[in-house]
Amino acid sequence: MSLTRTNLRIQIKDILLARILNGEYKPGDRLVELQIAQEFGTSQAPVRESLRELEALGFVTSEPYRGTRVREVSTAELAEIYPVRAALEEVAARAAAQRLAGNVETLEIEIAAMEKEAENGNLLEEIRHDVAFHRLIVESSGNRVLQEVWKSLRIEARTIISVLASEIDPNTLASIHRPILDALANGDGEKAGRLIREHVEYFGMLLLKHKHLP
């Protein structure tokens, strides 16, 4: 398989990620740089970068003399994050509502992008805009400690797996962010905090309900 040079690293990462998520690559399977590079008709450099990104997201692990292997992610591990994330984002939204002062254009852009990707059937891209929406709220809080803790939770990887496991409709995924946006636009920190906490807890509930993972 040959890929275009544009965003080669991203293309390889997305293909490898899709294979992990659909079970083509199973936990414990080794991902060999040279073999993947030969498959895609490229050098090992973009493959190595892609594997590093997947490791940072928590999908693979790399060990000396053992190489890179697919990491098992359990429902229990994913579920643990939701109470913590819900509490963090509630605090963030309350602070962000005051600091944004109704200026929510960047958040609107992310929701519009989610809606567009939902129409195009590109769920992975929609999820990335979903994560960006939440990241912007956390960053808008102005609380550096909160931001660092939030980033350490590997939100993108966990969101990807959780959304796929929950089987939520892509259009619904986009639309349920709008009440949070409206509360922030109105400067209502209390409401924004409550809504975002309920939003995050809802996905934790869906994940436990479906339990498509080990």
DODREN-928989 format. One line per 8 residues: their letters; for each residue x, y, z of C-alpha. Coordinates in Angstrom, 1 decimal. Each point is the difference from the previous one (the first is absolute). Last residue first. Layout:
// DODREN-928989
a) X Y Z  ...
END
This chain:
// DODREN-928989
plhkhkll) -12.5 -6.9 28.1  -1.6 2.7 -2.2  -3.5 0.1 -1.4  -1.3 0.9 3.4  -3.3 1.6 -1.3  -1.4 1.3 3.3  3.4 0.8 1.5  0.9 2.2 -3.0
lmgfyevh) -3.4 1.7 -0.1  0.3 0.9 3.7  3.4 1.5 -0.5  -1.3 1.9 -3.0  -2.8 1.5 2.1  2.5 0.9 2.7  1.8 2.3 -2.5  -3.2 1.7 -1.0
erilrgak) -1.3 0.3 3.6  3.2 1.8 1.0  -0.2 2.2 -3.1  -3.5 0.9 0.8  0.6 0.8 3.7  3.1 2.2 -0.8  -1.8 1.8 -2.8  -3.0 0.7 2.3
egdgnala) 2.2 1.4 2.8  2.1 1.9 -2.4  -2.8 1.9 -1.7  1.8 2.4 -2.2  -2.7 -0.1 -2.6  2.4 -1.4 -2.6  1.2 -2.5 2.5  -3.5 -1.3 0.6
dliprhis) -0.7 -0.1 -3.8  3.2 -2.0 -0.6  -0.9 -2.5 2.6  -3.5 -0.4 -1.5  1.7 -0.4 -3.4  2.2 -3.0 0.9  -2.9 -2.5 -0.3  -0.4 0.8 -3.6
altnpdie) 3.4 -1.4 -1.2  -0.3 -3.4 1.6  -3.6 -0.2 -1.1  1.0 0.4 -3.6  2.6 -2.7 0.4  -2.6 -2.5 1.5  1.5 -1.5 3.2  1.4 -3.5 -0.3
salvsiit) 1.3 0.1 3.6  3.1 -2.0 -0.8  1.0 2.3 -2.9  -0.6 3.0 2.2  2.0 -1.5 2.8  3.0 -1.1 -2.1  0.4 3.4 -1.6  -0.6 1.8 3.2
raeirlsk) 2.6 -2.0 1.9  2.6 0.7 -2.7  -0.7 3.7 -0.1  -0.3 0.5 3.7  3.4 -1.4 0.9  -0.5 0.8 3.7  3.3 2.0 0.2  -1.6 2.8 -2.0
wveqlvrn) -2.6 0.6 2.7  2.6 0.0 2.8  2.0 2.6 -1.9  -3.0 2.2 -0.8  -1.2 -0.1 3.6  3.4 1.1 1.2  0.1 2.8 -2.5  -3.3 1.5 0.9
gssevilr) -0.9 2.6 -2.6  -3.4 -1.5 -0.4  0.2 0.6 -3.7  2.4 -2.9 -0.3  -2.5 -2.4 1.4  -2.8 1.4 -2.3  2.3 -0.2 -3.0  0.9 -3.6 0.8
hfavdhri) -3.7 -1.0 0.2  -0.6 1.3 -3.5  3.3 -1.5 -1.3  -1.1 -3.4 1.3  -3.2 0.2 -2.0  1.9 1.3 -3.0  2.2 -3.1 0.2  -3.2 -2.1 0.4
eellngne) -1.4 1.4 -3.2  3.3 -0.9 -1.8  -0.2 -3.6 1.2  -3.7 -0.2 -0.9  0.3 1.0 -3.7  -3.5 -0.7 -1.3  0.0 3.2 -2.1  -3.1 1.3 1.8
aekemaai) 1.6 -0.8 3.4  3.1 1.8 -1.2  -2.0 3.1 -0.8  -1.8 0.0 3.3  3.3 -0.4 1.9  1.5 2.8 -2.0  -2.9 2.2 1.0  0.5 -1.0 3.6
eieltevn) 3.7 0.9 -0.2  -0.7 3.4 -1.7  -2.6 0.8 2.7  2.7 -0.6 2.7  2.3 2.5 -1.8  -2.8 2.5 -0.2  -0.8 -0.1 3.7  0.6 3.6 1.1
galrqaaa) -2.8 0.3 2.5  2.3 1.3 2.8  2.5 -2.7 -0.7  1.6 0.5 3.5  -3.2 -0.3 1.9  -1.4 -3.1 -1.8  3.5 -1.5 0.1  0.1 -0.1 3.8
raaveela) -3.2 -2.0 0.3  0.9 -2.1 -3.0  3.4 -0.9 1.5  -1.4 -1.0 3.3  -2.6 -2.2 -1.6  2.7 -1.3 -2.4  2.1 -1.3 2.9  -2.9 -1.7 1.8
arvpyiea) -1.2 -1.7 -3.1  3.6 -1.1 -0.9  0.5 -1.6 3.4  -3.4 -1.8 0.0  0.6 -1.1 -3.6  3.6 -1.3 0.2  -0.7 -3.3 1.8  -2.4 -1.1 -2.8
leatsver) 2.8 -0.4 -2.5  2.0 -2.3 2.3  -3.0 -2.1 0.8  -0.9 -0.2 -3.7  3.4 -1.5 -0.6  2.8 1.2 -2.3  2.5 -2.6 -1.2  3.1 1.5 -1.5
vrtgrype) 1.2 -0.9 -3.5  3.7 -0.7 -0.1  3.1 2.0 -1.0  3.4 -1.7 0.3  1.0 -2.7 2.4  3.8 0.7 0.2  -0.7 3.2 1.9  -3.7 0.6 0.6
stvfglae) -2.6 2.0 -1.9  -3.7 0.1 1.0  -3.0 0.5 -2.3  -3.4 1.7 0.3  0.9 2.4 2.8  -0.3 3.3 -1.8  3.7 0.6 0.4  0.6 -3.5 -1.4
lerlserv) -2.2 0.7 -3.0  2.0 3.2 -0.6  3.3 -1.9 0.3  -1.3 -2.6 -2.5  -0.8 2.8 -2.5  3.5 1.5 0.4  1.6 -3.4 -0.6  -2.2 -0.5 -3.1
paqstgfe) 0.9 3.4 -1.3  3.8 -0.8 0.4  -0.2 -3.6 -1.3  0.1 1.0 -3.6  -3.0 -0.3 -2.3  -1.8 -2.5 -2.2  -2.9 -0.5 2.4  0.5 -3.8 0.4
qaiqlevl) 3.8 0.4 0.0  -0.3 2.6 2.8  -2.3 -2.3 2.0  2.4 -2.9 -0.3  3.0 2.2 1.0  -1.7 1.5 3.0  -1.2 -3.3 1.4  -3.2 0.2 2.0
rdgpkyeg) -0.1 -2.9 2.4  -3.4 -1.5 1.1  -0.5 -0.1 3.7  -3.5 1.4 -0.1  -1.5 -0.7 -3.4  0.6 1.7 -3.3  -2.9 -0.7 -2.4  -2.2 0.7 3.0
nliralli) -2.0 2.9 -1.4  1.6 2.5 2.4  3.6 -1.2 -0.6  -0.5 0.0 -3.8  -1.5 3.5 0.1  2.9 1.2 2.1  2.5 -1.4 -2.6  -1.9 1.8 -2.8
dkiqirln) -0.2 3.2 1.9  3.7 0.0 1.0  1.0 -0.7 -3.6  -2.0 2.9 -1.3  1.2 2.3 2.7  3.7 -0.8 -0.8  -0.6 0.5 -3.7  -1.5 3.4 0.5
trtlsm) 0.5 0.7 -3.7  2.4 -2.5 -1.5  -2.8 -2.0 -1.5  -0.4 -3.6 1.1  1.0 -3.3 -1.8  -1.4 -3.4 1.0
END
